[in-house]
């Protein structure tokens, strides 16, 4: 039988994707490891490699198709010795999804990769009855219950001849379903309503161009709506002087033979990472069963890309030197804008930094990126009047705003973190130790 090629899950959270491009055509011979397609996820366009070798027998989902569900059948691969005649009896139904694991109080390890879902046999499994699309359509029209029929197709699949036989024998009629009980009205809706483009209000507004929501924009909307709605945020703000930091930056960047260019943001990434190691109770995530206290700092850095936002991750940031952090951050940001990041390079992270200082923003409040416990917002560095030793002076000051999840981080804990961060930034030589 032909081998089923299914829409792959390219990340733990992926539910659907766009089949951007086929790199092969029907009749092409492929080997394990050959790139056969490009799939667009919510964050990047990724190449999909063949797992088995054979000949592409039939492409079932055309390139450019959007919203293809994970595990949906997209193509059939003919094995060695098979020809096109094998496609006639091939099962074109996607395999049944595996049953979800039973929930427990112990949270799953965040970095654990999901086990691959094996292809299900074409027999009844749970409530799933395997049948051809034509058989299902005729059964629905004639009111037949597929569960009452036996399949004579490949691996017990119900095909058209089984439906014809049931109709001729007068068997398999579906029992009328009992009317569904109406749910009792509730005072509060279960989900927030969104505005449709068909809302009459738009007829009163000026002409507009409707730009379809990309997968990235849908994901941002869903995750941040849930975060703002479900996570009890609170914010702590502090002004930090960065004159010493800027002087050290200038000295390091002017060294002969330097193969790096350290930015102010690189210093902030290093300082924030070290502050989290000193106050590890802020390097946490909340779950229903437990608070997860992470053993290292994986720093996510918010990067604006076309159509949205992505957060590439510098792993174990606290243990890396400034030059390493600078080069890694530059590489990740460039590949993020080109859509070339692998899922493990932008998913996860234990804490996030968002910097809008380059736009002249003095201060702002960010929304936490779940399941992280906190996010640091960085404003613009500007000269401000300060009081030093009872006298008025001028210093370059940056406003930092920490947003934390109050379910796992208390006010005093957040304040202790901010205190450590301020001390590290204002005495940057400590970052070199």
CORPEMO-V47044 format. One record per helix or strand of 3 or more residues. SS is the DSSP state (a for helix, b for strand). FROM is the first residue (numbers start at 1). TO is the last residue. If there is no record, write none. Layout:
((SS | FROM | TO) (SS | FROM | TO))
This chain:
((b | 3 | 6) (b | 16 | 22) (b | 35 | 40) (b | 45 | 49) (b | 54 | 59) (b | 65 | 69) (b | 73 | 78) (a | 84 | 87) (a | 133 | 142) (a | 146 | 148) (a | 154 | 156) (a | 160 | 169) (a | 200 | 204) (a | 215 | 230) (b | 233 | 241) (a | 243 | 253) (a | 264 | 278) (a | 280 | 282) (b | 284 | 286) (b | 291 | 293) (b | 299 | 305) (b | 308 | 314) (a | 317 | 319) (a | 322 | 337) (a | 343 | 345) (b | 351 | 355) (a | 357 | 359) (b | 374 | 378) (b | 382 | 388) (b | 391 | 405) (a | 411 | 426) (a | 428 | 432))
